């Protein structure tokens, strides 16, 4: 990145090391400029798009009506809808029983009654000219839907692990069951309009672990097929029109160079075969792609990639919009006729997500070879963290290297006068000899259930979580020991023109996983007021909004669901001094639509007045995307005011 012009000097966000370097200004994504279709084309997309083409904001409500249903989709979901009903009835009984003891939320049996399932509309529209508020609205709507999907999926896995009989026998496709539950409640997005071009709320580079989630969001509507299209029987021109494709290496004749892609049409293969066995035909999705080329309709491209961070071993990355520039019939490698389509990526979009993921892997392997300029430190923690925390500034690294002035603390430090108050009553701890069970003391303290699944994913947010710790007899491999183990992802502090300093990961971070802890010198309220009356350089835990209530929220499926309020947490009056010593968490930017959230955790003591400030992922975060947290509107405005003085 080029150095900024001398006529526009960069705002110094960290002039002195004793000033808290926020205000964490909210990053503002640049609008994507999509080129107009080729004006020389005989056909125009206007001829097949809805008259609502140029409206500033399409109302894409999941509650709008649509007629007709796809037989294939209904067949696919018939069994899972039936299992969903069984699961809902079973889980409602469990919640009612647990609700009587105050250990869990309750849900009414009314949720078992399904709404009429809607098919996707064939009316094609393009959403254009979204303002800042509209973009934030749709991003929040999408995030809410994704949280519901993943929370239901984790809930299904958890309940089926406890249950026997039919539910346990049908284990294995929690994504289908989660999608069926949401379809049962009419929660799939973008069903009332077939959107051409970008989907509101979906960002280039977004990652997904399940194709069903992509279908739920309306990014790609085919559960199995690689080409999503409006069939000729439902098109206004009586011709099929394609809107998106998934490229996952399923065809031997595909040639993927990233910005240029030769995509092979569908059909011509026997089930579970990689090679073609018969000639392809120009019909269905194949004809839809050819017609989209003729009409100048852009195609959304989603790529499937292998990933050890995914529960399925595969990740789907949205790589943006492409235009089909050529279509021809060719003889494939297996000797049969195949239709091929040459697609070129439209310029002016954010960086391609699949290439960013490959870049991140190269940075982890050899950072100096990939980026020889800009690194101020390959590990600012000096080995104190499990994974290196790099410091990168390719903007003005010769002048600004402020994070190097602070002592790095991987764990919070308690002054001697406070240690007795915090650690004075540390009796207890679980007595589990091997693996912790439902009778575990820590599980009971956490409201009667473990906070994490077997992979260390947080099942739902709570006021405070009790992890097993040094006073427990269970082993260090206990699945209830997660956040105390520290970093598991390669994080990087980087210089940003928008937010001063920011934090991003070189690893793909899975939703619900632990990221890092806010660390510094822990002080009582009286100590904080004496040292800094105006609070400069301090983090106050009681100012963070309760974003933890969003994670695990299934109220859209269970209307009577309420966030966990057990165990309770008293008012928090302590502060964390980060003016002289801190860790990577202190460089996270503020956002009113964050991708991480704060969760209070206890593990090395049981004084609820001084919990640890642990940070978890609120969504799947792709590599090199900035991490942002909600510091609270009043706090953020206060910090912004201080820095603009």
Buried (B, 14 or more C-beta within 10 A) or exposed (E): EEEEEEEEEBEBBBEEBBBBBBBBBBBEEEEBEBEEBEEEEEBEBBEBBBEBBEBEBBEBEBEEEBEEEBEEBEEBBEBBBEBBBBBBEBBBEBBBEBBEEEBBBBBBEEBBEBEEBBBBBBBBBBBBEBEEEBBBBBBEBBBBBBBBBBBBBBBBBBBBEEBEEEBEEBEEBBBBBBBBBBBBBBBBBBBBBBBBBBBBBBBBBBBBBBBBBBBBBBBBBBBEBBBBBBBBEBBBEEBBBBBBBBBBEEBBBBEBEEBEBBBBBBBBBEEEEEBBEEBBBBEBBBBBBBBBBBBBBBBBBBBBBEBEBBBEEBBBBBBBBBBBEEBEEEEBEBEBBBBBBBBEBBEEBBEBBBBBBBBBEEBBEEBEEEBEEBBBBEBBBEEBBEBBBBBBBBBBBEEBBBBEEBBBBBBBBBEEEBEEBBBEEBEBBBEBEEEBEEEBBBBBBBBBBBBBBEEBBBBBBBBBBBBBBEBBBBEEEBBBBBBBEBBBBBBBBBBBEEBBBBBBBBBBBBBBBBBBBBBBBBBBEEBBBEBBEEBBBBBBBEBBBEBBBBBBBBBBBBEBBBBBEBBEBEEBBBBBBBBBBBBBBBBBBBBBBBBBBBBBBBBBBBEBEBBBBBBBBBBBBBBBBBBBBBBBEEBBEBBBEBBEE
